[in-house]
Amino acid sequence: MAVMCERLHRGGGGDNHPEAARKAARLWRLFLQIDSDPALGTDFGGGRLYVFVRREDARRARFDRTITLMQM
């Protein structure tokens, strides 16, 4: 998932430098996981939301730079 975050951060699409994306992916951390719970009104089709943030952005409270992925 961290590699996907890095690819999306770089603009998505095909990555011409997969090794660079893998190295940069080490900077991403899981910040928040939100599970589906119909009783709470959070139903993501039975899936989960994962919010990732780069380590340095978290240190600087730059949470506007997160990437959210959904897993079914």
PDB file of N, CA, C and O in Angstrom, chain B, residues numbered from 101:
ATOM      1  N   MET B 101       0.819  -1.189   0.000  1.00  0.00           N
ATOM      2  CA  MET B 101       0.000   0.000   0.000  1.00  0.00           C
ATOM      3  C   MET B 101       0.868   1.260   0.000  1.00  0.00           C
ATOM      4  O   MET B 101       0.510   2.267  -0.612  1.00  0.00           O
ATOM      5  N   ALA B 102       1.991   1.199   0.678  1.00  0.00           N
ATOM      6  CA  ALA B 102       2.865   2.368   0.722  1.00  0.00           C
ATOM      7  C   ALA B 102       3.423   2.691  -0.661  1.00  0.00           C
ATOM      8  O   ALA B 102       3.587   3.861  -1.004  1.00  0.00           O
ATOM      9  N   VAL B 103       3.715   1.664  -1.454  1.00  0.00           N
ATOM     10  CA  VAL B 103       4.192   1.902  -2.821  1.00  0.00           C
ATOM     11  C   VAL B 103       3.097   2.577  -3.625  1.00  0.00           C
ATOM     12  O   VAL B 103       3.376   3.487  -4.406  1.00  0.00           O
ATOM     13  N   MET B 104       1.859   2.148  -3.449  1.00  0.00           N
ATOM     14  CA  MET B 104       0.739   2.774  -4.148  1.00  0.00           C
ATOM     15  C   MET B 104       0.606   4.238  -3.724  1.00  0.00           C
ATOM     16  O   MET B 104       0.349   5.100  -4.564  1.00  0.00           O
ATOM     17  N   CYS B 105       0.777   4.526  -2.436  1.00  0.00           N
ATOM     18  CA  CYS B 105       0.727   5.911  -1.964  1.00  0.00           C
ATOM     19  C   CYS B 105       1.790   6.755  -2.650  1.00  0.00           C
ATOM     20  O   CYS B 105       1.519   7.876  -3.081  1.00  0.00           O
ATOM     21  N   GLU B 106       2.989   6.221  -2.748  1.00  0.00           N
ATOM     22  CA  GLU B 106       4.065   6.967  -3.390  1.00  0.00           C
ATOM     23  C   GLU B 106       3.774   7.199  -4.863  1.00  0.00           C
ATOM     24  O   GLU B 106       4.036   8.284  -5.381  1.00  0.00           O
ATOM     25  N   ARG B 107       3.244   6.209  -5.533  1.00  0.00           N
ATOM     26  CA  ARG B 107       2.899   6.378  -6.954  1.00  0.00           C
ATOM     27  C   ARG B 107       1.820   7.440  -7.128  1.00  0.00           C
ATOM     28  O   ARG B 107       1.906   8.279  -8.024  1.00  0.00           O
ATOM     29  N   LEU B 108       0.802   7.402  -6.264  1.00  0.00           N
ATOM     30  CA  LEU B 108      -0.257   8.414  -6.337  1.00  0.00           C
ATOM     31  C   LEU B 108       0.298   9.801  -6.019  1.00  0.00           C
ATOM     32  O   LEU B 108      -0.078  10.787  -6.653  1.00  0.00           O
ATOM     33  N   HIS B 109       1.176   9.869  -5.054  1.00  0.00           N
ATOM     34  CA  HIS B 109       1.803  11.139  -4.691  1.00  0.00           C
ATOM     35  C   HIS B 109       2.581  11.718  -5.876  1.00  0.00           C
ATOM     36  O   HIS B 109       2.631  12.934  -6.060  1.00  0.00           O
ATOM     37  N   ARG B 110       3.174  10.851  -6.662  1.00  0.00           N
ATOM     38  CA  ARG B 110       3.947  11.278  -7.839  1.00  0.00           C
ATOM     39  C   ARG B 110       3.061  11.551  -9.046  1.00  0.00           C
ATOM     40  O   ARG B 110       3.565  11.915 -10.109  1.00  0.00           O
ATOM     41  N   GLY B 111       1.763  11.383  -8.903  1.00  0.00           N
ATOM     42  CA  GLY B 111       0.856  11.686 -10.005  1.00  0.00           C
ATOM     43  C   GLY B 111       0.173  10.480 -10.599  1.00  0.00           C
ATOM     44  O   GLY B 111      -0.563  10.609 -11.577  1.00  0.00           O
ATOM     45  N   GLY B 112       0.401   9.296 -10.027  1.00  0.00           N
ATOM     46  CA  GLY B 112      -0.264   8.090 -10.500  1.00  0.00           C
ATOM     47  C   GLY B 112       0.266   7.636 -11.843  1.00  0.00           C
ATOM     48  O   GLY B 112       1.313   8.082 -12.311  1.00  0.00           O
ATOM     49  N   GLY B 113      -0.480   6.746 -12.440  1.00  0.00           N
ATOM     50  CA  GLY B 113      -0.096   6.229 -13.738  1.00  0.00           C
ATOM     51  C   GLY B 113       1.094   5.298 -13.676  1.00  0.00           C
ATOM     52  O   GLY B 113       1.491   4.846 -12.602  1.00  0.00           O
ATOM     53  N   GLY B 114       1.645   5.024 -14.808  1.00  0.00           N
ATOM     54  CA  GLY B 114       2.803   4.143 -14.887  1.00  0.00           C
ATOM     55  C   GLY B 114       4.026   4.781 -14.245  1.00  0.00           C
ATOM     56  O   GLY B 114       4.260   5.981 -14.386  1.00  0.00           O
ATOM     57  N   ASP B 115       4.781   3.992 -13.560  1.00  0.00           N
ATOM     58  CA  ASP B 115       5.975   4.490 -12.891  1.00  0.00           C
ATOM     59  C   ASP B 115       7.192   4.020 -13.659  1.00  0.00           C
ATOM     60  O   ASP B 115       7.438   2.820 -13.787  1.00  0.00           O
ATOM     61  N   ASN B 116       7.953   4.978 -14.171  1.00  0.00           N
ATOM     62  CA  ASN B 116       9.162   4.626 -14.921  1.00  0.00           C
ATOM     63  C   ASN B 116      10.314   4.240 -14.026  1.00  0.00           C
ATOM     64  O   ASN B 116      11.327   3.735 -14.508  1.00  0.00           O
ATOM     65  N   HIS B 117      10.181   4.468 -12.725  1.00  0.00           N
ATOM     66  CA  HIS B 117      11.249   4.199 -11.773  1.00  0.00           C
ATOM     67  C   HIS B 117      10.702   3.396 -10.592  1.00  0.00           C
ATOM     68  O   HIS B 117      10.587   3.938  -9.493  1.00  0.00           O
ATOM     69  N   PRO B 118      10.362   2.116 -10.792  1.00  0.00           N
ATOM     70  CA  PRO B 118       9.744   1.339  -9.713  1.00  0.00           C
ATOM     71  C   PRO B 118      10.630   1.203  -8.477  1.00  0.00           C
ATOM     72  O   PRO B 118      10.117   1.172  -7.359  1.00  0.00           O
ATOM     73  N   GLU B 119      11.952   1.122  -8.656  1.00  0.00           N
ATOM     74  CA  GLU B 119      12.832   1.000  -7.488  1.00  0.00           C
ATOM     75  C   GLU B 119      12.812   2.286  -6.668  1.00  0.00           C
ATOM     76  O   GLU B 119      12.832   2.234  -5.438  1.00  0.00           O
ATOM     77  N   ALA B 120      12.772   3.418  -7.322  1.00  0.00           N
ATOM     78  CA  ALA B 120      12.693   4.704  -6.612  1.00  0.00           C
ATOM     79  C   ALA B 120      11.392   4.792  -5.829  1.00  0.00           C
ATOM     80  O   ALA B 120      11.384   5.290  -4.703  1.00  0.00           O
ATOM     81  N   ALA B 121      10.293   4.316  -6.404  1.00  0.00           N
ATOM     82  CA  ALA B 121       9.007   4.331  -5.699  1.00  0.00           C
ATOM     83  C   ALA B 121       9.058   3.418  -4.486  1.00  0.00           C
ATOM     84  O   ALA B 121       8.520   3.765  -3.434  1.00  0.00           O
ATOM     85  N   ARG B 122       9.696   2.254  -4.610  1.00  0.00           N
ATOM     86  CA  ARG B 122       9.806   1.341  -3.465  1.00  0.00           C
ATOM     87  C   ARG B 122      10.629   1.963  -2.337  1.00  0.00           C
ATOM     88  O   ARG B 122      10.279   1.826  -1.165  1.00  0.00           O
ATOM     89  N   LYS B 123      11.703   2.634  -2.681  1.00  0.00           N
ATOM     90  CA  LYS B 123      12.527   3.282  -1.658  1.00  0.00           C
ATOM     91  C   LYS B 123      11.758   4.408  -0.981  1.00  0.00           C
ATOM     92  O   LYS B 123      11.769   4.526   0.244  1.00  0.00           O
ATOM     93  N   ALA B 124      11.093   5.231  -1.778  1.00  0.00           N
ATOM     94  CA  ALA B 124      10.334   6.348  -1.221  1.00  0.00           C
ATOM     95  C   ALA B 124       9.151   5.865  -0.395  1.00  0.00           C
ATOM     96  O   ALA B 124       8.712   6.552   0.527  1.00  0.00           O
ATOM     97  N   ALA B 125       8.633   4.683  -0.722  1.00  0.00           N
ATOM     98  CA  ALA B 125       7.484   4.141   0.001  1.00  0.00           C
ATOM     99  C   ALA B 125       7.810   3.893   1.467  1.00  0.00           C
ATOM    100  O   ALA B 125       6.904   3.831   2.298  1.00  0.00           O
ATOM    101  N   ARG B 126       9.077   3.751   1.793  1.00  0.00           N
ATOM    102  CA  ARG B 126       9.472   3.534   3.190  1.00  0.00           C
ATOM    103  C   ARG B 126       9.159   4.748   4.058  1.00  0.00           C
ATOM    104  O   ARG B 126       9.152   4.650   5.285  1.00  0.00           O
ATOM    105  N   LEU B 127       8.903   5.872   3.436  1.00  0.00           N
ATOM    106  CA  LEU B 127       8.594   7.098   4.172  1.00  0.00           C
ATOM    107  C   LEU B 127       7.133   7.177   4.603  1.00  0.00           C
ATOM    108  O   LEU B 127       6.786   7.977   5.471  1.00  0.00           O
ATOM    109  N   TRP B 128       6.280   6.359   4.006  1.00  0.00           N
ATOM    110  CA  TRP B 128       4.850   6.416   4.286  1.00  0.00           C
ATOM    111  C   TRP B 128       4.502   5.566   5.495  1.00  0.00           C
ATOM    112  O   TRP B 128       5.057   4.485   5.690  1.00  0.00           O
ATOM    113  N   ARG B 129       3.575   6.069   6.305  1.00  0.00           N
ATOM    114  CA  ARG B 129       3.110   5.368   7.510  1.00  0.00           C
ATOM    115  C   ARG B 129       1.597   5.346   7.524  1.00  0.00           C
ATOM    116  O   ARG B 129       0.947   6.293   7.083  1.00  0.00           O
ATOM    117  N   LEU B 130       1.039   4.252   8.035  1.00  0.00           N
ATOM    118  CA  LEU B 130      -0.407   4.183   8.232  1.00  0.00           C
ATOM    119  C   LEU B 130      -0.768   5.128   9.363  1.00  0.00           C
ATOM    120  O   LEU B 130      -0.259   4.994  10.476  1.00  0.00           O
ATOM    121  N   PHE B 131      -1.639   6.077   9.085  1.00  0.00           N
ATOM    122  CA  PHE B 131      -2.041   7.085  10.063  1.00  0.00           C
ATOM    123  C   PHE B 131      -3.380   6.723  10.700  1.00  0.00           C
ATOM    124  O   PHE B 131      -3.566   6.898  11.904  1.00  0.00           O
ATOM    125  N   LEU B 132      -4.310   6.221   9.893  1.00  0.00           N
ATOM    126  CA  LEU B 132      -5.664   5.953  10.381  1.00  0.00           C
ATOM    127  C   LEU B 132      -6.283   4.831   9.565  1.00  0.00           C
ATOM    128  O   LEU B 132      -6.139   4.788   8.343  1.00  0.00           O
ATOM    129  N   GLN B 133      -6.966   3.932  10.240  1.00  0.00           N
ATOM    130  CA  GLN B 133      -7.712   2.859   9.575  1.00  0.00           C
ATOM    131  C   GLN B 133      -9.150   2.965  10.035  1.00  0.00           C
ATOM    132  O   GLN B 133      -9.425   2.997  11.235  1.00  0.00           O
ATOM    133  N   ILE B 134     -10.074   3.020   9.079  1.00  0.00           N
ATOM    134  CA  ILE B 134     -11.501   3.143   9.394  1.00  0.00           C
ATOM    135  C   ILE B 134     -12.208   1.919   8.832  1.00  0.00           C
ATOM    136  O   ILE B 134     -12.218   1.701   7.620  1.00  0.00           O
ATOM    137  N   ASP B 135     -12.793   1.131   9.704  1.00  0.00           N
ATOM    138  CA  ASP B 135     -13.504  -0.077   9.297  1.00  0.00           C
ATOM    139  C   ASP B 135     -14.974   0.222   9.030  1.00  0.00           C
ATOM    140  O   ASP B 135     -15.539   1.165   9.583  1.00  0.00           O
ATOM    141  N   SER B 136     -15.577  -0.585   8.184  1.00  0.00           N
ATOM    142  CA  SER B 136     -17.013  -0.527   7.984  1.00  0.00           C
ATOM    143  C   SER B 136     -17.714  -0.985   9.252  1.00  0.00           C
ATOM    144  O   SER B 136     -17.344  -1.997   9.847  1.00  0.00           O
ATOM    145  N   ASP B 137     -18.725  -0.236   9.659  1.00  0.00           N
ATOM    146  CA  ASP B 137     -19.553  -0.613  10.799  1.00  0.00           C
ATOM    147  C   ASP B 137     -20.932  -0.018  10.573  1.00  0.00           C
ATOM    148  O   ASP B 137     -21.175   1.136  10.926  1.00  0.00           O
ATOM    149  N   PRO B 138     -21.850  -0.804   9.979  1.00  0.00           N
ATOM    150  CA  PRO B 138     -23.174  -0.282   9.680  1.00  0.00           C
ATOM    151  C   PRO B 138     -23.881   0.308  10.908  1.00  0.00           C
ATOM    152  O   PRO B 138     -24.684   1.229  10.768  1.00  0.00           O
ATOM    153  N   ALA B 139     -23.595  -0.205  12.094  1.00  0.00           N
ATOM    154  CA  ALA B 139     -24.224   0.323  13.309  1.00  0.00           C
ATOM    155  C   ALA B 139     -23.795   1.773  13.564  1.00  0.00           C
ATOM    156  O   ALA B 139     -24.541   2.548  14.163  1.00  0.00           O
ATOM    157  N   LEU B 140     -22.595   2.132  13.109  1.00  0.00           N
ATOM    158  CA  LEU B 140     -22.103   3.499  13.269  1.00  0.00           C
ATOM    159  C   LEU B 140     -22.341   4.360  12.037  1.00  0.00           C
ATOM    160  O   LEU B 140     -22.039   5.553  12.028  1.00  0.00           O
ATOM    161  N   GLY B 141     -22.888   3.734  10.999  1.00  0.00           N
ATOM    162  CA  GLY B 141     -23.132   4.460   9.763  1.00  0.00           C
ATOM    163  C   GLY B 141     -21.912   4.591   8.876  1.00  0.00           C
ATOM    164  O   GLY B 141     -21.889   5.428   7.974  1.00  0.00           O
ATOM    165  N   THR B 142     -20.905   3.781   9.116  1.00  0.00           N
ATOM    166  CA  THR B 142     -19.718   3.778   8.255  1.00  0.00           C
ATOM    167  C   THR B 142     -19.674   2.461   7.505  1.00  0.00           C
ATOM    168  O   THR B 142     -19.007   1.512   7.917  1.00  0.00           O
ATOM    169  N   ASP B 143     -20.390   2.421   6.408  1.00  0.00           N
ATOM    170  CA  ASP B 143     -20.429   1.202   5.602  1.00  0.00           C
ATOM    171  C   ASP B 143     -19.744   1.485   4.268  1.00  0.00           C
ATOM    172  O   ASP B 143     -20.289   2.185   3.414  1.00  0.00           O
ATOM    173  N   PHE B 144     -18.573   0.945   4.106  1.00  0.00           N
ATOM    174  CA  PHE B 144     -17.799   1.108   2.882  1.00  0.00           C
ATOM    175  C   PHE B 144     -17.881  -0.159   2.041  1.00  0.00           C
ATOM    176  O   PHE B 144     -16.887  -0.598   1.463  1.00  0.00           O
ATOM    177  N   GLY B 145     -19.053  -0.731   1.979  1.00  0.00           N
ATOM    178  CA  GLY B 145     -19.235  -1.964   1.236  1.00  0.00           C
ATOM    179  C   GLY B 145     -18.528  -3.140   1.884  1.00  0.00           C
ATOM    180  O   GLY B 145     -18.117  -4.080   1.204  1.00  0.00           O
ATOM    181  N   GLY B 146     -18.388  -3.083   3.197  1.00  0.00           N
ATOM    182  CA  GLY B 146     -17.697  -4.146   3.915  1.00  0.00           C
ATOM    183  C   GLY B 146     -16.190  -3.986   3.924  1.00  0.00           C
ATOM    184  O   GLY B 146     -15.472  -4.835   4.453  1.00  0.00           O
ATOM    185  N   GLY B 147     -15.710  -2.898   3.338  1.00  0.00           N
ATOM    186  CA  GLY B 147     -14.269  -2.685   3.247  1.00  0.00           C
ATOM    187  C   GLY B 147     -13.745  -1.770   4.343  1.00  0.00           C
ATOM    188  O   GLY B 147     -14.419  -1.496   5.337  1.00  0.00           O
ATOM    189  N   ARG B 148     -12.516  -1.305   4.125  1.00  0.00           N
ATOM    190  CA  ARG B 148     -11.839  -0.418   5.069  1.00  0.00           C
ATOM    191  C   ARG B 148     -11.200   0.739   4.315  1.00  0.00           C
ATOM    192  O   ARG B 148     -10.854   0.625   3.139  1.00  0.00           O
ATOM    193  N   LEU B 149     -11.055   1.842   5.011  1.00  0.00           N
ATOM    194  CA  LEU B 149     -10.298   2.977   4.501  1.00  0.00           C
ATOM    195  C   LEU B 149      -8.972   3.028   5.252  1.00  0.00           C
ATOM    196  O   LEU B 149      -8.930   2.879   6.473  1.00  0.00           O
ATOM    197  N   TYR B 150      -7.908   3.237   4.517  1.00  0.00           N
ATOM    198  CA  TYR B 150      -6.579   3.359   5.102  1.00  0.00           C
ATOM    199  C   TYR B 150      -6.043   4.735   4.731  1.00  0.00           C
ATOM    200  O   TYR B 150      -5.961   5.074   3.551  1.00  0.00           O
ATOM    201  N   VAL B 151      -5.682   5.521   5.724  1.00  0.00           N
ATOM    202  CA  VAL B 151      -5.141   6.855   5.500  1.00  0.00           C
ATOM    203  C   VAL B 151      -3.644   6.797   5.809  1.00  0.00           C
ATOM    204  O   VAL B 151      -3.239   6.454   6.920  1.00  0.00           O
ATOM    205  N   PHE B 152      -2.840   7.136   4.816  1.00  0.00           N
ATOM    206  CA  PHE B 152      -1.389   7.119   4.954  1.00  0.00           C
ATOM    207  C   PHE B 152      -0.847   8.546   4.920  1.00  0.00           C
ATOM    208  O   PHE B 152      -1.416   9.425   4.274  1.00  0.00           O
ATOM    209  N   VAL B 153       0.247   8.756   5.617  1.00  0.00           N
ATOM    210  CA  VAL B 153       0.917  10.052   5.630  1.00  0.00           C
ATOM    211  C   VAL B 153       2.423   9.801   5.595  1.00  0.00           C
ATOM    212  O   VAL B 153       2.912   8.819   6.155  1.00  0.00           O
ATOM    213  N   ARG B 154       3.143  10.691   4.937  1.00  0.00           N
ATOM    214  CA  ARG B 154       4.601  10.573   4.961  1.00  0.00           C
ATOM    215  C   ARG B 154       5.103  10.984   6.341  1.00  0.00           C
ATOM    216  O   ARG B 154       4.540  11.877   6.974  1.00  0.00           O
ATOM    217  N   ARG B 155       6.135  10.346   6.787  1.00  0.00           N
ATOM    218  CA  ARG B 155       6.687  10.556   8.124  1.00  0.00           C
ATOM    219  C   ARG B 155       6.941  12.040   8.407  1.00  0.00           C
ATOM    220  O   ARG B 155       6.531  12.550   9.450  1.00  0.00           O
ATOM    221  N   GLU B 156       7.602  12.720   7.504  1.00  0.00           N
ATOM    222  CA  GLU B 156       7.926  14.132   7.707  1.00  0.00           C
ATOM    223  C   GLU B 156       6.671  15.005   7.744  1.00  0.00           C
ATOM    224  O   GLU B 156       6.600  15.960   8.518  1.00  0.00           O
ATOM    225  N   ASP B 157       5.690  14.682   6.915  1.00  0.00           N
ATOM    226  CA  ASP B 157       4.436  15.447   6.936  1.00  0.00           C
ATOM    227  C   ASP B 157       3.711  15.270   8.265  1.00  0.00           C
ATOM    228  O   ASP B 157       3.120  16.223   8.772  1.00  0.00           O
ATOM    229  N   ALA B 158       3.744  14.088   8.827  1.00  0.00           N
ATOM    230  CA  ALA B 158       3.114  13.858  10.131  1.00  0.00           C
ATOM    231  C   ALA B 158       3.816  14.672  11.214  1.00  0.00           C
ATOM    232  O   ALA B 158       3.160  15.255  12.077  1.00  0.00           O
ATOM    233  N   ARG B 159       5.124  14.711  11.173  1.00  0.00           N
ATOM    234  CA  ARG B 159       5.887  15.501  12.156  1.00  0.00           C
ATOM    235  C   ARG B 159       5.529  16.977  12.101  1.00  0.00           C
ATOM    236  O   ARG B 159       5.536  17.667  13.121  1.00  0.00           O
ATOM    237  N   ARG B 160       5.219  17.452  10.913  1.00  0.00           N
ATOM    238  CA  ARG B 160       4.899  18.873  10.725  1.00  0.00           C
ATOM    239  C   ARG B 160       3.393  19.135  10.746  1.00  0.00           C
ATOM    240  O   ARG B 160       2.953  20.247  10.455  1.00  0.00           O
ATOM    241  N   ALA B 161       2.600  18.111  11.090  1.00  0.00           N
ATOM    242  CA  ALA B 161       1.130  18.209  11.140  1.00  0.00           C
ATOM    243  C   ALA B 161       0.553  18.667   9.799  1.00  0.00           C
ATOM    244  O   ALA B 161      -0.381  19.469   9.762  1.00  0.00           O
ATOM    245  N   ARG B 162       1.108  18.159   8.704  1.00  0.00           N
ATOM    246  CA  ARG B 162       0.620  18.465   7.354  1.00  0.00           C
ATOM    247  C   ARG B 162      -0.306  17.344   6.891  1.00  0.00           C
ATOM    248  O   ARG B 162       0.011  16.594   5.968  1.00  0.00           O
ATOM    249  N   PHE B 163      -1.441  17.249   7.546  1.00  0.00           N
ATOM    250  CA  PHE B 163      -2.368  16.164   7.255  1.00  0.00           C
ATOM    251  C   PHE B 163      -3.194  16.413   6.001  1.00  0.00           C
ATOM    252  O   PHE B 163      -4.016  15.579   5.620  1.00  0.00           O
ATOM    253  N   ASP B 164      -2.980  17.545   5.365  1.00  0.00           N
ATOM    254  CA  ASP B 164      -3.596  17.805   4.067  1.00  0.00           C
ATOM    255  C   ASP B 164      -2.856  17.060   2.959  1.00  0.00           C
ATOM    256  O   ASP B 164      -3.278  17.089   1.803  1.00  0.00           O
ATOM    257  N   ARG B 165      -1.775  16.407   3.298  1.00  0.00           N
ATOM    258  CA  ARG B 165      -0.959  15.673   2.319  1.00  0.00           C
ATOM    259  C   ARG B 165      -1.102  14.162   2.471  1.00  0.00           C
ATOM    260  O   ARG B 165      -0.195  13.418   2.096  1.00  0.00           O
ATOM    261  N   THR B 166      -2.207  13.705   3.004  1.00  0.00           N
ATOM    262  CA  THR B 166      -2.422  12.266   3.179  1.00  0.00           C
ATOM    263  C   THR B 166      -2.939  11.644   1.895  1.00  0.00           C
ATOM    264  O   THR B 166      -3.418  12.337   0.997  1.00  0.00           O
ATOM    265  N   ILE B 167      -2.835  10.339   1.826  1.00  0.00           N
ATOM    266  CA  ILE B 167      -3.400   9.533   0.744  1.00  0.00           C
ATOM    267  C   ILE B 167      -4.338   8.519   1.396  1.00  0.00           C
ATOM    268  O   ILE B 167      -3.966   7.852   2.362  1.00  0.00           O
ATOM    269  N   THR B 168      -5.550   8.408   0.866  1.00  0.00           N
ATOM    270  CA  THR B 168      -6.530   7.449   1.393  1.00  0.00           C
ATOM    271  C   THR B 168      -6.774   6.358   0.359  1.00  0.00           C
ATOM    272  O   THR B 168      -7.059   6.635  -0.806  1.00  0.00           O
ATOM    273  N   LEU B 169      -6.656   5.120   0.807  1.00  0.00           N
ATOM    274  CA  LEU B 169      -6.902   3.953  -0.041  1.00  0.00           C
ATOM    275  C   LEU B 169      -8.069   3.169   0.544  1.00  0.00           C
ATOM    276  O   LEU B 169      -8.275   3.151   1.757  1.00  0.00           O
ATOM    277  N   MET B 170      -8.819   2.528  -0.323  1.00  0.00           N
ATOM    278  CA  MET B 170      -9.937   1.699   0.110  1.00  0.00           C
ATOM    279  C   MET B 170      -9.651   0.251  -0.248  1.00  0.00           C
ATOM    280  O   MET B 170      -9.180  -0.049  -1.345  1.00  0.00           O
ATOM    281  N   GLN B 171      -9.937  -0.627   0.674  1.00  0.00           N
ATOM    282  CA  GLN B 171      -9.758  -2.056   0.435  1.00  0.00           C
ATOM    283  C   GLN B 171     -11.080  -2.745   0.704  1.00  0.00           C
ATOM    284  O   GLN B 171     -11.703  -2.546   1.746  1.00  0.00           O
ATOM    285  N   MET B 172     -11.491  -3.550  -0.241  1.00  0.00           N
ATOM    286  CA  MET B 172     -12.760  -4.280  -0.102  1.00  0.00           C
ATOM    287  C   MET B 172     -12.498  -5.674   0.385  1.00  0.00           C
ATOM    288  O   MET B 172     -13.435  -6.451   0.567  1.00  0.00           O
TER     289      MET B 172
END
